[in-house]
């Protein structure tokens, strides 16, 4: 893989991990439309996810600090267990349970759906999720959210292992349906992404280092996905604040239609 390919894939990952349009689906379609093959090395996914993971850490640094410190203090302080940080940490952990279970049980099967046709149909489904999601509800802080809200969001995140199903679209959409506010929904969604991404990176690191890694391309990809991912986070929060989450749906349907037309003609 050359540096230009790495740059393109890093930009695609950064844009689409947080925008509700499916990063896995766009990476698959990018390689399809550019003729770069049907699959990507494992290290590519780890590099791009590392960049977007760092973007979340920087953008949500206050929430990360509040959750971590609140959880640690809550282990021995009853007062701390009544505060926002403790609740936020528990919601993230509870929501991650179904995600991990679904990912471990079905990831191998879902990853077989990574070619152009199933990805296109999954993008259509993601568009429907975005189009039908409400603008949000009254739950504006972690203490207003229930563990049932977190569990259902974790299920949605787990199903986003399917290429073309947007992780951010599925989780934010679920939280909006459960009454989360337009600012609370992305906060919890991206914190859940952060925890799961750290776990995946740790699990896959030995396999990645066992492969032949193009370190220059990896560095370019990581930096590109970080920079563009941070900008994408700004866009998502602004779009949700204005109640325009569905604006991404027509784009997804258009990309799916173009890809399916090309598949039919080849």
N, C-alpha and C positions, 0 to 999 in steps of 0.2 A: 504494500500500500504506500503510495507516495504522499507527499505533504499536502498537495491540493485536495486529494480525496479525504485526507484526515481533516482538513479545514472545513470542507463541505459537510462532512458527517458531524463534526463538532457543532457547527452552526445549526444544522437541522435538529440535533438533539437539544441544544440549548433553547431553541424556539419552541419546540413541540413537547418538551417534558412538562412544562407548566401551562402553556396555552392548551386548552382542552381539545387537542386534535390528534393525540396518540403519537408519542415519540417512536415506539416500536413499529407502528404502522408506517410512519414517514421514513424511517431508516430503511425498512424493507422496500418501500416503493422507490426511494432514491436509488438504491442499488439496482432495482429492476429497470427503471427508466434510463439510467445512465449506462446500463449494461455492465455493471461491476460484479455480476454473479448473483447467485441465489441466496448466499449466506455470508455472514460476517464472522471473523474470528472472535472468540470469547473476550479477548482483551479490548476489543473495540467497545463493547457494551460496558465493561468496567471503567474504561477511560472516560467515556462520555458521561456515565452516571457519577463518576467522581467529580467531574466539573460541575454538574448541576447540584450535586450534594453540597459542595462548597458554597454555591450560590445561595442555597437555602440557609446554610449556617450563617452567612453574612447578613442576608436580608432579614431573617427572623431571629437574630442574635438575642434580642430581648426575651422573646418567648422561650428560646432554648435555655437561656440562663435562668429564667423564672421556673421553668419546668424542672430542670436538674436540681437547682437549689431547693425548690419546694419539696421535691421527692426526698432528697437527703434529709432535710429538716423534719419532714413528716414521719420519718422512720422512728423518731423518738419524741416528737412534740405533738400533743393533741391539738394545740392551737394552730400549728402549721398545717395539720390535716383538714382544717376548715378554710384554708386559703386557696387562691387561684392556682398557684404553682403545683400543689399536690394533686388537685383535681385534673389539671391539664396533663400531668405526667401519667396519671392512671388512665385517662381517656385514650392517650396514645398507645399505652401498653395493651389495654383491653382490645382496642381496635386492631392491633397488630396480630392478635392470636388467630382469627379466621384468615387473615391474609397469608400468614405463614403456613397454615394448614392447607389451604387451597393451592398455594404455590408449590409446596413440596409434593402434594398428591397428584397434581395435574400439569405441572409445568412442562414436563417432557412431551405430553400430548398436545398442549396448547401451542408449543413452539413449532410443531409440525404444520400449523396453520399460517406460517409466515410468508407464503407466496402471494402473488398479486391478487388473485381472485378472492380468497377468504378474507384477506386484509381489507379489500374494498367493501365487502359486505359488512365487516365489523365497523368500518368508518361510517357507513350508513346508519348503523345502530347507534353509534356515538352521537351522530347528528340528531337523531331522534331524542336521545337523552337530553341534549343541550336545549333543543327546541321546546321540550315539554317541562323543563325544570322551572319551578317558581322563582320569583325574585328574592325570596328569603323570608325569614320570620323574626320573631322577637328574641331568640336565644343569642344574646350578644356577648356572652362571656362563658368560660368553661363550666362554671358552677350551674349554669342553666341547662347544660347538656346531660343526657342520661347515658348510662352504660349501654343501653339498647341502641341509642344513636351511634355510639362508637362501634359496636359490634356490626351493625348493618353497614356502616361505612367501611369497616374492615373486609366484609364480604365483597363489597363493590370493588375495593382495591385488589382483592385476590383475583376476581374475574378479569381485571385489567391485564393479567398475564397474557390474555389473548391478544395477539398483535392486531392493532386497529381499534381496540377498545381503550379509550383514553383514561389513564389512571386519574389525572386531575379532574377530567370531566365526570367520571363515574363517582368519585368520592365527594367532590364539591356538589354535584347534583343530588346525591343522596342526602348530604347534610342540609341542603336547601329544602328538600322535601320533608326533612325531619324538623324544620323550623329554625335552623341556624340562620343567623344574620349574614348579609353579604360580606361582612368582614371576618366573622368568626369561622365561616365555612372554609375559606382558603387557609386560614391559620392552622386549623386542626388537620386539614388535608395534607399540607406540606410538612408538618411535623411528623405525621404518620409515614410519609414518604421517606423522611430523613432516617427514622429508626430502621425501617425495613431495608433501605439502601445500604446503611452501614453493615447490617447483618449479611446481606447478599455479598457485599464487597469482601468481607472477612472470609465467608465460605468459599468464594471463587478465587481468592488470591493465590492459593497453591497451584490451581490449574492454570491460571494466567501466567505465572512465572515459569511453569513447565513448558509453555508454548514458546515459539520464537516470536518475541515481541519487537516491533519496530518502535524503538524508544523515542525517536524524533517525532514520528507521526503521533505517538501516544501523547507526547507533551503538547503538540499543537492542538490535538483534539480536546484535551482536557481544558486548556486555556480558552479555546473558542467556546466550548459548551458552558464554561463558567461565566464568561462575559455576556454572552447572548442570553443565557439562562437568567441572569440577574435582571436584564432588561425585560425579559418575558414576565418575570414576577411583577414588575411594576405595571405592566399592561393588564395582567389578570386582575390584580386588586382594583385597578381603575375601572375596568369593564364591569366587574361585579358591583362596585359601588354605584354605577350608573344603571344597574339592572339590565344589562345588555348581554348576558351570557349566551343567549341564543344566536348572537351575531356570527359565531363560528360555524353553525350548522350548515348553511348553504355552501360554504367553502368545502366542507367535508363531502357533501353530496356531489359537488362538482368534480373534486379529485377522484372520487370513487367512480363516477360515470366515465371520466376520461380514461382511467385505468382499465375498466371493464371493456370499454370500446376498443382499446388497443389490444387487449387479450383476445377479444373476439376476432380481430382482423389478422392476428398472427397465427 
